[in-house]
Amino acid sequence: MTVSVQTRDFDAGAEISVLRADSSVGAIVTFIGTVRDINEGDAVASMTLEHYPGMTEKALAGIVDEARRRWTLNAVRVIHRVGTLRACDQIVFVGVAGRHRGECFAACEFIMDYLKTQAPFWKKEATGHGERWVEARESDDEALRRWERGEG
């Protein structure tokens, strides 16, 4: 499966091995996002990620489909975790395999930029001051606008 939304952790090495299975692959680019222990100056004890089952997977599949329309790719793998995670836990894996590194780097960045801004996930941090919802960053929105303008 190309897209997974799950509570369990993932093995990045195993995921990369699957992407390498095609002998025509010349490049693999990956991104792993983790829970930071500090955000906006506050210590973060945990982060809870919520989603709408079915809708979220469909949105992620749409992002992957768009990347495949833009670039020639052999394989794409996206895993996003939900539930309560602690500092240093893995949140997201994006792996892109293709013949050439340039296309793989661009596709991986595109997928992450769209995932950060368009995928229906809600994040709540637990800090020493209580819980708070995590808002999108202006830099994430600007990255999305760059792709929409064709500058990515």
Secondary structure by P-SEA (a helix, b strand, c coil): cccccccccccaaaaaaaaacccccccccbbbbbbbcccccccccbbbbbbbaaaaaaaaaaaaaaaaaaccccbbbbbbbbcccccccccbbbbbbcccaaaaaaaaaaaaaaaacccbbbbbbbccccbbbbcccaaaaaaaaaaaaccc
